[in-house]
Amino acid sequence: MVDCGEGAQIQLRRTNLSFAKLGHIFITHLHGDHCFGLIGLISTFGLMGRTATLHIHAPEDMRLMLKTQLDLFFNYDIGYQVEFHAVDTTRHEVVYEDRSLQVESIPLNHRMPCCGYLFREKPGLPHIRRDMIDFYQIPISQINNIKAGADWVTPDGEVIKNERLTTPADPPRTYAYCSDTCYMPTLHKQIMGVNTLYHEATYANDKKDNARKYYHSTAEEAAMVARDAHVGQLILGHYSARYEDETILLREAEAIFPNVKLSDERLVFDV
Amino acid sequence: MVDCGEGAQIQLRRTNLSFAKLGHIFITHLHGDHCFGLIGLISTFGLMGRTATLHIHAPEDMRLMLKTQLDLFFNYDIGYQVEFHAVDTTRHEVVYEDRSLQVESIPLNHRMPCCGYLFREKPGLPHIRRDMIDFYQIPISQINNIKAGADWVTPDGEVIKNERLTTPADPPRTYAYCSDTCYMPTLHKQIMGVNTLYHEATYANDKKDNARKYYHSTAEEAAMVARDAHVGQLILGHYSARYEDETILLREAEAIFPNVKLSDERLVFDV
């Protein structure tokens, strides 16, 4: 999960997503709309009987906040561990890694320490061609070897090349989340070629002054980052409440970059 | 406002209630469903340009919580003052008073320091009888004197008694809020004769064991308090999520006390 504003647990409950599968939460900065829901989510996990450790990755100040809340509200007794990992918002570096995923921090420029996150899926294994396995009557025990690249030698001694037994792995996906930030002309270098970029678009061009003043971006600026980074698609969000209809943000972004989508509550995007 | 769970600001925005008129928030205890929405509300007030002081009445531990949140999230800079008033949850005493209202703490018995609140409206002034004012052609300047109890002397010297010029003031209203608590056999003594009692009713009789274990009440127990305190009406709430239909709570309470209502989100009751 990236960020956790007030009511996030309620929104999460409205989806079909499993609470149990959520192991890591990445917080960009300590403005309320990005973190006020964290303590409620942590509390509810406890009430639901969670036992797995929950990892919070966030700017250093969040550590004291969490500690105070866990102490005062729960006397640290929520039935599972909450582990805090401080993120240096000034550096672009790997902040988390496991077998299938790597997460990097993306320094952003907002009114307080703030960073985005870049999720890089690791290359997967090739897909087994079921038809070829059946044809050569290859035993199940050999599947992992073939996935790992092995050829197959038939009882007659014929060598079947690995590329005939498999189809290539899906290309690894990359997703960059950049909110909140003013326009950063060099941001694209850190997120070059990602499949999906979420970039804040608080204002349209009519409120460029506000964007400067509050360290936010316009939709056009978000699109400039997407264009310069050659991303697959751009998802906009974090709209100012002044826009009852966000179509203007979409239009202004599309004038710069073609593949733009407007995020909305509980909308699901394929990355 | 009494208590402020996560998302309270969203619910408040869905009503027609004025944010500006909210000056005092009374927190019963530090469980998340009663206070996790406080910092979000405080934050939003700031964004809306509030300047009036906001008063928080709560158990002592809330002071450090608030201080930490205001410091870390806002560097104390929200544009208005938040003033904290510690409430001693072990004592039944006046915790707030102004010209029209007095608020008393009601010690409750829960898993942590917890108290309810009793709101006593102060006696109002009698109503002016418009028809009599017109009949005797009494000038507007005299209205406040008559409201304060003065008779009227006509130009002919006839004395018109105050009770002919006014109708009695509305009886002052009293409202007691009691959540969360296990059944307290002597609670009724502190809230004798209130117009409206809100009492938690987490469980029906089928889960009396849970009520004991978690220091909550059954609907029947809430009704026993209402009956013993001779209240005007009882409002139930704080239902366990196990009851998809709360009618069973209503029925079990009604078997003990006749005038029971089920609270629900954004439902409005006349006290």
Interface residues (C-beta under 8 A of the other chain):
Chain A: E6 G7 Q9 I10 L30 H31 G32 F36 G37 I39 G40 S43 D61 L64 M65 T68 Q69 L72 F73
Chain B: E6 G7 Q9 I10 L30 H31 G32 F36 G37 I39 G40 S43 D61 L64 M65 T68 Q69 L72 F73
